[in-house]
């Protein structure tokens, strides 16, 4: 029995030498992991590497088509957010202002910083205390997206960038924790 175990172990040590994975396949496998985590832009980058290494990699081409077809809106949103981050606002200063007033101020500051090229559209959804909250903020030399992020955090709001607007809404309340009762163990057989 001991000899069988030793022979099996030696055989397994030589197995990885014969089962080498190509560079293209490694990039493809990395891309599938990123895809499963909804990191589509990073997955596309890995797929591009896979196709550079192996232009005929059918699985890489199929996953690339799937991502581009099914997730183009989220990829466009990421590109839009990156574009909006390039606008540096020299000053964002408001005192005890409503969320809508602060958003109007932010729109004007973005238009001024971009020379009129960028006029953000805001869609505010919902109602409640978060939208009624008063904000005081004083920022110097901050990118537009960071200013928006700070403002939303202060008011208990979240935002997402869509194709033609920035949608702002109250943060959904977290679900309360659920207590799990340990199950009673079955009595032991005598």
Backbone bond lengths (Angstrom), bond angles and torsions (degrees), N, CA, C in turn:
res aa  C-N    CA-C-N  psi(-1)  N-CA   C-N-CA  omega(-1)  CA-C   N-CA-C  phi
1 X - - - 1.449 - - 1.525 110.39 -
2 X 1.336 115.73 -40.27 1.448 120.50 -179.30 1.531 110.38 -63.51
3 X 1.321 117.79 -39.66 1.469 121.72 179.88 1.522 111.47 -65.24
4 X 1.298 116.89 -36.57 1.470 120.45 178.62 1.526 109.47 -64.19
5 X 1.316 117.04 -42.70 1.458 121.69 179.17 1.529 111.18 -63.36
6 X 1.339 116.83 -41.25 1.467 120.57 179.53 1.526 110.43 -66.44
7 X 1.307 118.41 -44.12 1.468 122.00 179.04 1.524 110.10 -63.98
8 X 1.327 118.01 -42.71 1.462 121.43 178.61 1.517 110.70 -62.09
9 X 1.340 117.43 -44.00 1.466 121.99 179.93 1.521 110.59 -63.22
10 X 1.324 118.43 -44.26 1.470 120.92 177.69 1.519 111.07 -63.37
11 X 1.297 116.79 -37.42 1.468 120.28 177.62 1.515 111.54 -64.57
12 X 1.324 116.62 -38.86 1.469 120.37 179.39 1.527 111.58 -69.95
13 X 1.327 117.64 -30.08 1.459 120.26 178.40 1.526 111.46 -67.54
14 X 1.297 118.25 -31.13 1.463 121.00 179.28 1.517 111.98 -86.17
15 X 1.320 118.61 -16.24 1.468 121.51 -177.97 1.520 113.55 -58.22
16 X 1.347 121.02 -47.04 1.458 120.30 -178.36 1.523 113.30 -60.38
17 X 1.325 117.84 -25.05 1.458 119.14 178.27 1.518 111.55 -64.90
18 X 1.324 116.91 -31.15 1.459 121.28 -178.08 1.525 112.35 -92.35
19 X 1.331 117.44 -15.11 1.462 121.27 -175.50 1.530 111.00 -108.03
20 X 1.304 117.78 46.74 1.463 122.06 178.27 1.531 109.71 -68.03
21 X 1.332 117.09 138.74 1.463 122.43 177.76 1.521 107.61 -100.28
22 X 1.318 116.67 134.79 1.465 120.92 -178.61 1.522 110.78 -70.78
23 X 1.321 116.01 162.08 1.469 121.00 178.57 1.525 110.47 -61.06
24 X 1.323 116.33 -42.78 1.459 120.17 179.02 1.512 112.13 -60.61
25 X 1.328 116.37 -40.46 1.459 120.67 179.32 1.526 110.70 -68.70
26 X 1.320 117.67 -37.20 1.462 121.41 177.78 1.524 110.44 -62.29
27 X 1.343 116.92 -44.86 1.464 120.28 177.38 1.528 110.67 -62.87
28 X 1.327 116.93 -40.84 1.459 121.01 178.96 1.531 110.47 -61.65
29 X 1.327 117.49 -45.06 1.465 120.94 179.96 1.525 111.20 -63.69
30 X 1.332 116.57 -39.63 1.467 119.99 175.33 1.525 110.51 -61.92
31 X 1.331 116.17 -40.94 1.470 120.89 -179.84 1.525 110.98 -63.66
32 X 1.328 118.10 -39.75 1.470 119.68 179.80 1.527 110.92 -65.27
33 X 1.334 116.95 -37.05 1.472 119.66 177.35 1.531 110.62 -64.82
34 X 1.331 116.54 -42.24 1.467 120.51 178.25 1.527 110.99 -65.80
35 X 1.326 116.75 -39.44 1.467 121.76 178.56 1.529 110.03 -60.69
36 X 1.335 116.85 -43.71 1.464 120.86 179.65 1.528 111.89 -63.58
37 X 1.337 117.13 -25.63 1.470 121.95 178.50 1.529 111.42 -92.34
38 X 1.343 117.46 8.09 1.469 124.31 -179.89 1.522 112.41 63.60
39 X 1.325 117.60 28.52 1.462 122.39 175.59 1.534 107.27 -99.65
40 X 1.324 114.84 75.48 1.458 121.13 -169.29 1.521 113.36 -70.00
41 X 1.315 118.50 -40.46 1.462 120.55 -179.74 1.527 110.37 -63.22
42 X 1.339 116.42 -43.68 1.460 120.04 178.89 1.529 110.87 -66.54
43 X 1.341 116.64 -37.67 1.469 120.49 178.01 1.521 110.27 -62.95
44 X 1.337 116.75 -41.99 1.464 119.66 178.05 1.520 111.70 -62.16
45 X 1.315 117.17 -37.77 1.460 120.69 178.43 1.533 110.32 -63.04
46 X 1.333 116.84 -44.24 1.466 120.43 178.34 1.528 111.04 -65.03
47 X 1.330 117.02 -37.00 1.468 120.32 177.77 1.524 110.87 -66.23
48 X 1.327 117.11 -37.01 1.466 119.44 175.79 1.524 110.74 -61.97
49 X 1.341 116.69 -40.87 1.469 120.14 176.61 1.529 110.56 -63.43
50 X 1.344 115.83 -41.64 1.465 120.32 179.83 1.526 110.80 -61.00
51 X 1.333 116.14 -41.72 1.462 119.99 -178.37 1.532 112.44 -75.52
52 X 1.325 117.17 -25.37 1.469 119.08 172.07 1.523 110.05 -67.86
53 X 1.336 115.91 -41.80 1.467 120.44 -179.54 1.525 111.59 -72.40
54 X 1.330 116.58 -38.33 1.464 122.49 -178.59 1.529 109.08 -137.89
55 X 1.325 118.05 87.54 1.470 120.23 -177.08 1.529 114.69 -57.90
56 X 1.307 118.05 -21.95 1.465 120.38 -179.24 1.511 114.33 -96.53
57 X 1.333 118.72 13.79 1.459 121.69 -177.66 1.530 109.35 -69.23
58 X 1.327 115.19 101.21 1.465 121.88 -174.20 1.529 111.57 -65.19
59 X 1.321 116.91 -39.62 1.475 118.86 -178.92 1.516 111.12 -67.39
60 X 1.334 117.73 -37.90 1.466 120.90 177.86 1.524 110.50 -64.72
61 X 1.330 116.43 -41.48 1.480 119.93 178.47 1.522 110.90 -63.89
62 X 1.327 116.95 -40.60 1.467 120.57 -178.82 1.530 111.19 -65.92
63 X 1.328 116.80 -43.89 1.469 119.22 179.45 1.523 110.63 -66.92
64 X 1.316 117.55 -37.29 1.462 121.74 177.69 1.534 110.03 -60.86
65 X 1.339 117.22 -45.59 1.472 121.19 177.83 1.528 110.88 -61.69
66 X 1.332 117.06 -41.64 1.464 121.47 -179.98 1.517 110.98 -61.47
67 X 1.320 116.52 -47.18 1.468 119.85 -179.10 1.519 110.46 -63.25
68 X 1.313 117.33 -45.71 1.466 120.31 -178.26 1.527 111.79 -65.74
69 X 1.314 116.92 -35.45 1.466 120.42 -178.64 1.523 111.69 -77.37
70 X 1.321 117.64 -45.00 1.460 120.57 -171.99 1.520 114.87 -91.35
71 X 1.320 118.15 -20.66 1.458 119.54 -171.50 1.523 112.89 -126.77
72 X 1.308 117.20 22.77 1.466 119.37 -178.07 1.526 111.84 -64.54
73 X 1.331 118.09 -31.69 1.470 118.91 -179.10 1.524 111.29 -65.95
74 X 1.329 118.40 -40.48 1.465 119.15 178.87 1.519 110.80 -70.91
75 X 1.334 117.64 -32.09 1.462 120.08 176.05 1.525 110.12 -67.62
76 X 1.339 116.80 -40.14 1.464 120.37 177.33 1.523 110.76 -64.10
77 X 1.327 117.16 -38.51 1.457 120.88 178.80 1.514 111.31 -62.90
78 X 1.330 116.75 -40.68 1.463 120.35 178.35 1.520 110.36 -64.14
79 X 1.323 116.84 -40.18 1.463 120.57 178.57 1.526 110.63 -66.71
80 X 1.329 117.04 -40.37 1.463 121.15 177.69 1.525 110.77 -63.65
81 X 1.332 116.27 -42.24 1.461 119.94 -179.64 1.528 110.30 -64.19
82 X 1.322 116.95 -40.13 1.470 120.00 177.93 1.528 110.36 -63.84
83 X 1.329 116.44 -39.31 1.474 120.37 178.93 1.531 110.32 -64.30
84 X 1.333 116.54 -42.12 1.465 120.56 -179.15 1.529 111.73 -67.39
85 X 1.316 116.92 -28.89 1.468 120.85 -179.07 1.519 112.63 -70.39
86 X 1.319 117.12 -16.31 1.471 119.23 -178.38 1.519 112.66 -75.04
87 X 1.321 117.66 -16.83 1.463 120.16 -177.98 1.525 109.89 -85.22
88 X 1.321 115.54 113.06 1.463 122.18 -178.88 1.527 108.98 -91.90
89 X 1.318 115.41 121.78 1.465 120.44 179.60 1.523 108.21 -91.56
90 X 1.327 117.88 121.72 1.463 119.84 -177.52 1.522 112.46 -61.95
91 X 1.341 116.78 -35.31 1.464 119.91 -178.43 1.522 109.69 -155.61
92 X 1.324 115.26 137.37 1.458 122.20 171.49 1.524 105.09 -129.04
93 X 1.331 115.01 105.62 1.462 119.47 -175.39 1.522 109.25 -137.96
94 X 1.338 115.22 112.88 1.467 121.73 175.44 1.525 107.89 -138.06
95 X 1.316 115.55 150.02 1.455 121.03 -178.72 1.520 109.57 -127.44
96 X 1.317 115.68 123.58 1.466 123.01 175.39 1.532 111.90 48.30
97 X 1.328 116.27 54.52 1.470 121.43 -178.12 1.528 110.24 -113.86
98 X 1.325 116.19 153.21 1.468 121.32 177.65 1.528 109.42 -71.83
99 X 1.318 115.71 162.68 1.463 120.96 179.64 1.524 110.40 -58.47
100 X 1.314 118.24 -44.93 1.474 120.10 -178.63 1.523 111.15 -64.26
101 X 1.319 117.75 -37.53 1.464 120.86 177.59 1.532 110.37 -65.25
102 X 1.323 116.03 -41.99 1.468 120.01 179.70 1.525 110.38 -65.39
103 X 1.331 118.05 -39.02 1.466 120.80 178.64 1.530 111.07 -65.91
104 X 1.316 117.58 -38.85 1.471 120.52 176.32 1.529 110.26 -64.35
105 X 1.328 116.54 -41.35 1.462 120.99 176.96 1.527 109.82 -61.69
106 X 1.332 116.69 -43.99 1.466 121.62 -179.94 1.528 111.11 -63.25
107 X 1.337 117.22 -40.08 1.472 121.11 177.36 1.534 110.18 -60.53
108 X 1.336 116.61 -46.76 1.469 120.57 -179.54 1.526 110.82 -63.81
109 X 1.333 116.93 -40.66 1.465 120.41 179.54 1.530 111.02 -65.22
110 X 1.334 117.25 -38.68 1.467 121.23 178.46 1.528 110.91 -66.85
111 X 1.321 116.42 -41.47 1.470 119.80 178.22 1.523 110.57 -62.57
112 X 1.310 116.84 -42.05 1.462 120.83 179.73 1.527 110.26 -66.88
113 X 1.332 118.20 -43.93 1.469 121.84 -178.58 1.523 112.05 -65.43
114 X 1.337 116.85 -29.64 1.469 120.56 -177.57 1.520 112.52 -95.33
115 X 1.313 117.39 2.44 1.462 119.64 -176.82 1.525 112.35 66.70
116 X 1.332 116.66 28.23 1.465 121.63 178.60 1.518 113.97 88.53
117 X 1.335 118.51 -2.34 1.470 121.07 -179.66 1.524 112.43 -72.62
118 X 1.306 117.40 -31.08 1.456 121.63 -172.50 1.517 110.01 -120.69
119 X 1.322 115.51 117.38 1.456 121.48 176.55 1.527 106.88 -127.15
120 X 1.333 116.97 97.94 1.468 119.26 -175.97 1.523 112.28 -67.68
121 X 1.318 114.86 139.12 1.457 122.27 173.17 1.517 108.00 -99.53
122 X 1.315 116.78 129.06 1.457 121.44 178.43 1.517 109.10 -112.01
123 X 1.323 116.17 135.01 1.456 122.68 171.33 1.522 105.30 -118.05
124 X 1.347 115.85 115.46 1.459 120.86 -178.25 1.517 107.50 -103.15
125 X 1.323 115.93 120.06 1.468 121.86 -178.25 1.518 109.90 -110.05
126 X 1.317 114.55 153.16 1.456 120.04 175.59 1.510 112.33 86.71
127 X 1.314 113.94 -174.37 1.463 121.27 178.37 1.515 107.52 -153.51
128 X 1.278 116.07 178.06 1.457 118.96 175.96 1.507 113.13 120.26
129 X 1.311 113.82 -169.53 1.463 121.87 -173.58 1.521 112.41 -60.92
130 X 1.329 117.87 -35.64 1.474 119.89 -178.23 1.522 111.01 -62.22
131 X 1.326 117.04 -39.73 1.464 119.85 -178.78 1.529 111.84 -76.89
132 X 1.314 117.06 -21.13 1.463 120.88 179.13 1.525 112.27 -90.58
133 X 1.306 117.12 -7.72 1.465 121.14 -175.92 1.523 111.05 -62.01
134 X 1.329 115.96 143.09 1.462 122.73 177.69 1.527 107.79 -95.54
135 X 1.331 116.02 138.74 1.461 121.44 -174.22 1.520 110.33 -122.59
136 X 1.327 115.03 138.67 1.462 122.85 170.05 1.518 106.14 -125.70
137 X 1.325 115.78 124.13 1.467 119.94 -177.62 1.525 109.17 -146.65
138 X 1.324 115.87 143.74 1.469 121.42 179.24 1.529 107.21 -141.31
139 X 1.325 116.54 101.33 1.461 122.59 -178.82 1.522 109.71 -120.77
140 X 1.314 116.00 147.07 1.462 121.94 178.17 1.529 109.05 -124.42
141 X 1.322 118.15 130.92 1.456 122.46 174.33 1.518 114.12 56.06
142 X 1.309 117.08 55.42 1.466 121.99 -176.74 1.526 110.03 -117.99
143 X 1.352 118.23 140.34 1.466 120.05 175.18 1.530 110.87 -62.64
144 X 1.313 116.15 148.78 1.461 122.39 -178.34 1.526 111.89 -51.10
145 X 1.338 117.87 -48.86 1.459 120.85 -175.66 1.534 111.74 -64.40
146 X 1.318 117.01 -35.12 1.464 119.28 178.33 1.530 110.56 -69.35
147 X 1.320 117.01 -40.20 1.466 120.24 177.01 1.531 109.74 -60.60
148 X 1.322 116.78 -44.78 1.466 120.81 178.34 1.528 110.68 -61.98
149 X 1.315 117.25 -41.95 1.465 122.04 179.43 1.537 110.43 -60.88
150 X 1.341 117.50 -45.53 1.470 121.39 179.23 1.526 110.94 -62.77
151 X 1.312 116.31 -44.62 1.467 120.77 -178.77 1.528 110.39 -61.70
152 X 1.313 116.40 -45.45 1.467 119.98 179.82 1.524 111.24 -64.76
153 X 1.321 117.75 -41.38 1.464 120.47 178.24 1.524 110.95 -60.59
154 X 1.327 116.66 -43.36 1.460 120.79 -178.59 1.524 111.71 -63.42
155 X 1.326 117.09 -32.75 1.463 120.93 -176.82 1.524 113.33 -94.83
156 X 1.338 117.61 -1.81 1.466 119.19 -177.88 1.511 111.84 74.47
157 X 1.331 115.63 34.29 1.461 121.50 -179.37 1.525 110.01 -115.94
158 X 1.309 115.41 163.86 1.455 120.94 171.78 1.518 107.71 -131.03
159 X 1.330 116.01 160.48 1.460 118.75 179.72 1.516 109.68 -138.07
160 X 1.307 114.48 159.10 1.460 121.40 172.00 1.518 107.73 -141.34
161 X 1.302 115.17 144.82 1.452 120.87 -179.21 1.518 108.16 -92.35
162 X 1.303 115.59 121.31 1.461 121.06 174.73 1.516 108.12 -108.28
163 X 1.300 116.64 -179.45 1.462 121.25 -173.33 1.530 113.27 -57.91
164 X 1.337 117.54 -43.83 1.465 120.32 -174.29 1.518 114.51 -119.11
165 X 1.335 117.05 3.18 1.462 118.66 -177.48 1.522 110.56 -160.64
166 X 1.319 114.07 162.59 1.459 122.08 171.50 1.522 105.73 -102.67
167 X 1.324 116.30 116.84 1.459 121.94 -177.38 1.521 108.16 -93.26
168 X 1.331 115.17 126.37 1.466 122.11 -178.02 1.520 107.94 -120.62
169 X 1.342 114.92 132.21 1.459 119.48 179.61 1.520 110.06 -152.43
170 X 1.340 116.35 160.05 1.465 119.28 178.70 1.525 110.87 -60.37
171 X 1.322 115.49 146.03 1.457 120.33 176.48 1.519 107.95 -67.08
172 X 1.327 115.42 131.57 1.461 120.13 179.28 1.523 108.90 -65.45
173 X 1.326 116.64 135.76 1.470 118.56 -179.37 1.530 110.16 -64.96
174 X 1.311 115.23 144.67 1.460 120.09 178.01 1.514 108.97 -70.74
175 X 1.298 116.05 145.25 1.456 120.19 177.09 1.524 108.96 -71.53
176 X 1.323 116.35 141.23 1.469 118.20 179.79 1.530 109.83 -65.79
177 X 1.324 116.63 149.85 1.462 118.54 178.66 1.521 110.81 -64.34
178 X 1.295 116.07 147.84 1.455 121.94 179.82 1.521 107.72 -104.78
179 X 1.300 115.39 125.38 1.458 119.68 178.40 1.516 109.09 -78.13
180 X 1.304 115.72 131.31 1.456 121.06 178.04 1.517 107.83 -107.95
181 X 1.310 115.11 121.67 1.456 120.59 179.83 1.523 108.69 -86.94
182 X 1.329 115.84 133.06 1.468 117.44 176.76 1.522 109.61 -63.79
183 X 1.311 115.70 141.56 1.465 119.02 179.86 1.519 109.00 -78.82
184 X 1.304 113.32 149.01 1.453 117.92 178.02 1.516 107.57 -74.65
185 X 1.294 115.84 134.07 1.458 118.58 179.69 1.515 109.56 -76.03
186 X 1.294 113.74 150.13 1.473 119.23 179.41 1.518 108.68 -69.52
187 X 1.306 115.84 144.18 1.469 117.25 178.66 1.515 110.86 -63.27
188 X 1.303 115.33 144.11 1.458 120.48 179.82 1.523 109.94 -69.10
189 X 1.331 115.32 145.85 1.465 119.54 177.15 1.515 109.30 -75.94
190 X 1.333 116.90 134.22 1.468 119.33 -179.42 1.491 112.86 -74.01
